[in-house]
Every structure is written in structure tokens, then in C-alpha cells.
Amino acid sequence: MKVAVIQSSYVPWRGYFDIIDDVDLFVYYDDVQYTRNDWRNRNKIKTTNGTTWLTVSVKDVALSQKIFETELNYATKWNEVHIQQIHNWYKKAPFYALYFDELAELLTQKEQTISMLNKKLTGWLMQKLFINTKIMCSSEFKLEGTKTQRLVDLLTKVSATNYLSGPSARAYMDESFFRESGIGLEYKAYDYAAYPQIYGDFIGEVSVLDLLFNAGPDAREFMKSRTPSLVVL
């Protein structure tokens, strides 16, 4: 069974969903420390002037506070701002009408934590991308160890035979724990084709919302990497 484990992100880019689609089980790594101004609570969309951030407001973050403990701050009305920004920049996209109302309704609903929000939106996006991968959360388990050792403990508890990682993790991953556990290891290759996109030159490092609004039901054709994953173990 191939498994991927990644922290939740706010309306992630297409590579995030490519990884989910490539595995049998996807685990939100939600019981690790929340990091400020990271992909957990923000992402980019395209505008006529390049890209702009959509940032979710969260309440004061304590030292070592976990992702699943991080509460949202609706006093700033960030969700209303995001709905308006998405409308402003994608109303001329060919598939805007197919997705906007549902997305706006989801953003209107007030979730308590960033984890709850991210999981809800990611689940909706998975449906639109025809992804049926099973989902779990690391907080469902009592994990031991630190860093790579803790990750391998999680993979062992879910009976993983192979682990699919993002490519940047290779710089700090201790692969010896995978060898000792007998779990196969491979790194995802992010190599994607450009898709028809409004507003000038193509920009790929944006939320998958951009792909959906521009490509609609054909979004999956542009969601899959053209280069196979690098198998290490």
C-alpha cells in the first residue's frame, strides 16, 4: 500500500493533488507544529498583475501549537475577502460558473480550526478532480520518535509498504529508517504541462483553483506529472 503524509494546506497547488491521486492512503500530518505564514493558511491566485496571496486569519499562535489546534479568526472577515477576490479575478475564466457558487458557500461556512477548513476544501477539490483516495489524520495515532523516525512509525501503524514524498524532503530525510523498516521510498517529480490560463504569460505556482476555473472537467489532464517519481528504496 502506497502512502503519502503531508501537512494540510489552504487550497493547495496541483502537485499536492497529484500526490494524493498517486497513493492508496493520504494522511494529513496535522499533529505537528503550526508554522506562521506558510502554506497551512495561505496560497496564491493569478491576477492581471501576476499573483496575489489569499491568507486565512488565525488566532494567536502559542509556542509548539499543533496544526489541528490552530483556530481561525473571523473578525477580519478574511473569508468574505477571499470570496470577493476569487470572484474578481476568475469571473472571466471559462469554467467560473461551474465552481464558484459551491466554493463561495464552503467559504461562508465557519469552521473552527485551520485543519477543519483545509480538510473540507481539499475534500471538495478532490471531488472536482475525481480523486477517491482514502484520507486519515496523524492525530488519530499515538506516534513515537522525532522527525523521520516519527514518520516511519506512522507509516508502520497504517501498514504502508511504500512511501511517496515530495522532492524537497530528500534534503533532510533520514532514509536509513526506511531501510530498517522495509518500507519503500520514492520522491515525487513535479513536472507539469501548461494549461490555458487567463491574464498573460502562464504561471504554474498557484492554487489548483486556477486550474479548475481555467480547464474545468479537463483539469486532470494537467494535474499529472509528466516525469515518473524517483524510486530510491
C-alpha positions in Angstrom: 0.0 0.0 0.0 1.5 3.3 -1.1 1.0 6.2 1.4 1.7 9.9 1.4 1.9 12.1 4.5 1.7 15.9 4.2 0.6 18.8 6.3 -2.7 20.3 5.2 -2.7 23.4 3.0 -5.1 26.1 2.1 -6.5 25.5 -1.4 -3.2 23.8 -2.5 -1.5 23.8 -5.9 -1.9 20.9 -8.4 1.2 19.0 -7.3 -0.5 18.4 -3.9 -3.4 16.7 -5.5 -1.2 14.8 -7.9 0.4 13.2 -4.8 -3.0 12.4 -3.3 -4.1 10.8 -6.5 -0.9 8.7 -6.7 -1.4 6.9 -3.4 -3.8 4.5 -1.7 -3.9 6.4 1.6 -3.2 10.1 2.2 -2.5 11.2 5.8 -2.8 14.8 6.9 0.2 15.4 9.2 -1.9 17.6 11.5 -0.3 16.9 14.9 2.9 18.7 14.2 3.8 22.4 15.0 1.9 25.0 13.1 4.2 27.4 11.2 3.3 31.0 10.7 2.8 32.5 7.2 3.2 29.1 5.5 1.1 27.1 3.1 -1.1 26.0 6.0 -3.1 29.2 5.9 -2.4 30.8 2.5 -1.9 30.3 -1.2 -1.7 32.3 -4.4 -4.1 33.0 -7.2 -3.4 34.7 -10.5 -4.3 38.3 -11.3 -3.7 40.8 -14.1 -0.6 41.9 -12.2 0.9 38.5 -11.5 -0.1 36.7 -8.3 -1.7 37.7 -5.1 -1.9 35.9 -1.7 -5.1 34.6 -0.2 -4.3 34.5 3.5 -6.5 32.9 6.2 -6.5 34.8 9.5 -5.8 32.6 12.6 -5.9 33.4 16.3 -2.7 34.0 18.3 -0.4 31.0 17.9 1.3 29.7 21.0 4.7 28.1 21.0 4.6 24.5 19.8 0.9 24.8 19.0 -0.2 22.0 16.7 -1.9 22.5 13.3 -5.1 20.8 14.4 -5.2 23.2 17.5 -5.0 26.4 15.5 -8.2 28.3 15.5 -9.5 30.6 12.8 -10.1 34.4 13.3 -13.2 35.5 11.5 -13.1 39.0 13.0 -11.1 40.1 9.9 -13.8 38.7 7.6 -11.0 37.0 5.6 -13.4 34.6 4.1 -15.6 37.3 2.6 -12.5 39.0 1.2 -11.4 35.7 -0.4 -14.8 35.2 -2.0 -14.7 38.7 -3.5 -11.1 38.3 -4.7 -11.8 34.9 -6.3 -14.9 36.4 -8.0 -13.0 39.5 -9.2 -10.1 37.6 -10.7 -11.8 34.5 -12.1 -15.3 35.7 -13.2 -14.0 35.8 -16.8 -12.5 32.3 -16.7 -14.3 29.8 -18.9 -15.4 27.5 -16.1 -16.0 30.0 -13.3 -19.7 29.3 -13.2 -19.1 25.6 -12.7 -17.4 26.0 -9.4 -17.7 29.4 -7.9 -21.0 29.2 -6.1 -20.1 25.9 -4.4 -16.8 27.3 -3.3 -18.3 30.5 -2.0 -20.8 28.5 0.0 -18.0 26.5 1.6 -16.1 29.6 2.5 -19.2 31.1 4.0 -19.4 28.2 6.5 -17.3 29.0 9.5 -15.0 26.1 10.6 -13.3 26.3 14.0 -9.7 25.4 13.0 -7.4 25.7 10.0 -7.3 21.8 9.8 -11.0 21.6 9.6 -11.1 24.3 6.9 -8.3 22.8 4.9 -9.7 19.3 5.0 -13.1 20.4 4.0 -11.9 22.5 1.0 -9.4 19.8 -0.1 -12.1 17.2 0.0 -14.3 19.3 -2.2 -11.4 19.9 -4.6 -10.7 16.1 -4.7 -14.3 15.5 -5.8 -13.9 18.1 -8.6 -10.6 16.4 -9.7 -12.2 12.9 -9.5 -9.8 11.7 -6.8 -11.1 8.9 -4.5 -8.0 8.3 -2.3 -8.7 7.3 1.4 -7.9 10.1 3.9 -6.8 9.9 7.5 -5.1 12.2 10.1 -1.9 11.6 12.0 -3.7 12.9 15.2 -5.6 9.7 15.1 -2.5 7.8 16.2 -0.1 7.9 19.2 3.2 8.4 17.4 6.7 7.9 18.8 10.1 9.3 17.9 11.1 12.5 16.1 11.4 13.7 12.5 11.9 10.8 10.1 11.6 8.2 12.9 8.1 9.5 13.8 7.1 9.5 10.2 8.1 5.9 9.8 6.2 5.0 13.0 3.1 6.5 11.4 3.7 4.6 8.2 4.1 1.3 10.1 0.9 1.9 12.0 -1.1 2.3 8.7 0.6 -0.8 7.2 2.3 1.1 4.4 4.6 -0.8 2.1 5.7 2.3 0.1 6.0 6.0 0.9 5.7 8.8 -1.6 7.4 12.0 -0.6 7.6 15.5 -2.0 11.0 16.1 -3.7 12.3 18.8 -1.3 12.2 16.3 1.6 15.2 14.4 0.3 17.5 17.2 1.7 16.6 16.3 5.3 15.0 12.8 5.2 17.0 10.1 7.1 16.5 7.3 4.6 18.1 4.7 6.9 14.8 4.5 8.9 13.0 3.4 5.7 15.7 0.7 5.0 15.4 -0.6 8.6 11.6 -0.8 8.4 11.4 -2.3 4.9 9.2 0.5 3.6 9.9 1.5 0.0 10.7 5.2 -0.6 10.1 7.4 -3.7 10.2 11.1 -4.4 7.5 12.8 -6.5 8.7 14.6 -9.6 6.9 17.9 -10.2 6.8 18.3 -14.0 3.6 19.7 -15.3 2.3 21.0 -18.6 1.0 24.5 -19.0 -2.8 24.8 -19.4 -4.9 27.6 -21.0 -4.9 30.4 -18.5 -6.3 33.9 -18.4 -4.1 37.0 -17.9 -1.0 36.8 -20.0 2.0 34.5 -19.5 1.5 31.2 -17.8 2.2 30.9 -14.0 2.0 27.4 -12.6 2.8 28.0 -8.9 -0.8 29.0 -7.9 -3.7 27.3 -6.2 -5.4 24.5 -8.0 -8.4 26.7 -8.1 -6.7 28.4 -11.1 -6.6 25.1 -12.9 -10.2 24.3 -12.2 -11.5 27.7 -13.3 -9.5 27.6 -16.5 -9.6 23.9 -17.5 -12.8 22.7 -15.9 -13.5 19.0 -16.3 -10.3 18.6 -18.2 -8.2 19.7 -15.2 -7.0 16.2 -14.5 -5.1 16.2 -17.8 -2.9 19.0 -16.5 -2.7 17.7 -12.9 -0.5 14.6 -13.6 3.3 15.0 -13.6 5.0 14.1 -16.9 8.0 12.6 -15.1 7.7 9.4 -13.0 8.6 9.5 -9.3 12.2 8.7 -8.3 12.3 5.3 -6.6 15.1 5.2 -4.0 14.3 2.1 -2.0 
